[in-house]
Amino acid sequence: MLSHRFISIKTQLKFILIVGAFLMSYQTLAQSFRGIITSGANACQIDGDNLSGFHKPGYMFGIGVERSLYKHWSVLLGIEFMEKGSRTSSKDSVLYFKWKMQYIDIPLVLSFKAHQRFRFQLGITPSVLVNEKIDIGYGYQTPPFKDDAFNVLIAPAVEFFPLDNVSLLLRYQYSMIRFNSQVPNTIPKFHNLITVGLRFYFGEKNED
């Protein structure tokens, strides 16, 4: 049913508007910034939900800019559409459960170029909840509880560059604060996820 579509038309339009504004801003800064497009997949779990293992797959897509700071250092700022959540390991589980949460993340990342092909990074990611659904075996439904609209995650990462302007991204993220503070009488819950992605850089390469 249309009402059960997980990504609502309203959510898609919001993301398109944000991307459009971001791209227009990039055009005015193209002389000093490099553009970034990232696409990948998440392996997710939620600490505190009594499930274990990174069983919940999710997708991610983002755009961003990179600004060189000094020698081997640079800073990255982006906007990413992220799917997080958790699930039981199998649909045949006695207590089947799937939890999908969609966020718009705004990662701010400090990057260190340790080698021509490797970068090590540490980021802080403000995260805004735009949609969530749960499935206990009868299809996705709106949950009876309301989770926090805002979360913050810490995000160490490493990039490997097989080509000058293309990298493979491996990133770990963990919530610095619980995301269910508005739900009474419940165990604190935290996002815990690993991202593997492909990243493309556009514009003049920053030379060290």
Secondary structure as GFF3:
##gff-version 3
##sequence-region A 1 208
A	DSSP	three_ten_helix	2	4	.	.	.	ID=ss1
A	DSSP	alpha_helix	9	28	.	.	.	ID=ss2
A	DSSP	beta_strand	34	47	.	.	.	ID=ss3
A	DSSP	beta_strand	56	70	.	.	.	ID=ss4
A	DSSP	beta_strand	73	87	.	.	.	ID=ss5
A	DSSP	beta_strand	98	105	.	.	.	ID=ss6
A	DSSP	beta_strand	108	115	.	.	.	ID=ss7
A	DSSP	beta_strand	118	135	.	.	.	ID=ss8
A	DSSP	beta_strand	150	163	.	.	.	ID=ss9
A	DSSP	beta_strand	166	175	.	.	.	ID=ss10
A	DSSP	beta_strand	190	202	.	.	.	ID=ss11
###
